[in-house]
Amino acid sequence: MAAAPDSATADPPVVAHEPGVVCAIYHQAVELIGKRWTGAIVSILMRGPVRFNVLVSAVPGMSERLCADRLRELETAGLVSRRVLPGPPVGVEYALTEAGQDLNEAIEALGKWAHRWLEPVRV
């Protein structure tokens, strides 16, 4: 993932949308954050660092394997950091990096949109 420009010296990036063409960087972001379970993981991590088992139990229906896969993808993308906690028992804690925390406004906006326009899922 590219490093963020120095905010003190750089102008904010201009996002131009060419008619009939999807911006490759935008598409990359949507594919990363739009994967199943990823939005929920990021949303939980917005509250602060979380141990792996707490994270798995906080998202109903998410398996440990899928959680680990998504966390690995987010870590590779530079959105999540992983820290091994000394034991016993040894634990692992995940937290958002600066790039991950920068998603806060977008995640909140998506939540507001969802509550306004989507019907609750009936179980």
C-alpha positions in Angstrom: 0.0 0.0 0.0 1.3 3.4 -0.8 2.3 5.8 2.0 0.1 8.7 2.6 1.4 12.0 1.5 2.6 14.5 4.1 -0.7 16.2 5.0 1.1 19.5 5.9 2.5 19.9 2.4 0.3 18.0 0.0 -3.0 19.0 -1.4 -5.8 16.4 -0.9 -6.0 14.0 -3.8 -8.6 14.8 -6.5 -10.8 11.8 -7.3 -11.9 12.2 -10.9 -14.4 9.8 -12.4 -14.1 9.4 -16.1 -17.5 8.5 -17.6 -17.8 4.8 -18.3 -14.5 3.9 -16.6 -14.0 2.7 -13.0 -11.0 4.2 -11.2 -8.6 1.3 -10.5 -7.6 2.6 -7.1 -11.3 3.1 -6.1 -12.0 -0.5 -7.3 -9.1 -1.8 -5.3 -10.4 -0.1 -2.2 -14.0 -1.4 -2.7 -12.7 -4.9 -3.3 -10.6 -4.8 -0.1 -13.1 -3.3 2.3 -16.2 -4.9 0.6 -15.2 -8.5 1.2 -17.5 -10.4 3.5 -16.7 -9.8 7.2 -14.0 -7.1 6.5 -16.3 -4.2 7.2 -17.4 -5.7 10.5 -13.8 -6.4 11.5 -12.8 -2.8 10.7 -15.8 -1.4 12.5 -15.0 -3.4 15.7 -11.3 -2.3 15.5 -12.4 1.3 15.3 -13.1 1.0 19.0 -9.5 0.1 19.8 -7.2 -2.9 19.9 -8.9 -6.3 20.3 -7.7 -9.8 21.0 -8.4 -12.4 18.2 -10.9 -14.5 20.2 -12.9 -11.4 21.2 -13.0 -10.3 17.6 -14.2 -13.7 16.4 -17.0 -13.8 19.0 -18.0 -10.2 18.2 -19.1 -11.1 14.7 -21.9 -13.6 14.6 -21.4 -16.3 12.0 -17.7 -15.6 11.3 -15.4 -18.5 11.6 -11.9 -18.3 13.1 -10.4 -19.2 9.7 -12.2 -16.5 7.8 -11.4 -14.0 10.5 -7.7 -14.9 10.3 -7.8 -14.6 6.5 -9.4 -11.2 6.6 -7.0 -9.9 9.2 -4.0 -11.2 7.2 -5.3 -9.3 4.1 -5.9 -6.1 6.1 -2.4 -6.5 7.6 -0.8 -6.9 4.2 -2.7 -3.9 3.0 -1.3 -1.9 5.9 -4.7 -1.3 7.6 -4.2 -3.6 10.6 -1.3 -4.3 12.9 -0.8 -7.5 14.8 0.9 -7.8 18.2 1.7 -11.0 20.1 1.0 -10.6 23.8 3.2 -12.5 26.3 1.5 -15.3 28.2 0.6 -17.5 29.6 -1.5 -17.8 27.8 0.0 -16.2 24.8 -2.5 -14.0 22.9 -2.7 -12.0 19.8 -4.1 -8.5 19.6 -5.1 -6.5 16.5 -5.4 -2.8 16.0 -5.9 -0.4 13.2 -2.9 1.4 11.8 -3.1 5.1 10.9 -4.3 4.1 7.4 -7.0 1.9 8.9 -8.2 4.6 11.3 -8.4 6.9 8.4 -11.4 4.8 7.2 -13.5 6.0 10.2 -15.4 8.7 8.3 -16.2 6.3 5.4 -17.3 3.5 7.8 -19.5 5.9 9.7 -21.0 7.3 6.5 -21.8 3.8 5.3 -23.5 2.9 8.6 -25.7 6.1 8.4 -26.6 5.2 4.8 -27.5 1.6 5.8 -29.7 2.7 8.6 -31.5 5.1 6.4 -32.0 3.0 3.3 -31.8 -0.7 4.2 -34.4 -2.9 5.8 -33.3 -5.0 8.8 -32.7 -8.6 7.9 -35.3 -10.9 9.4 -33.9 -14.1 10.9 
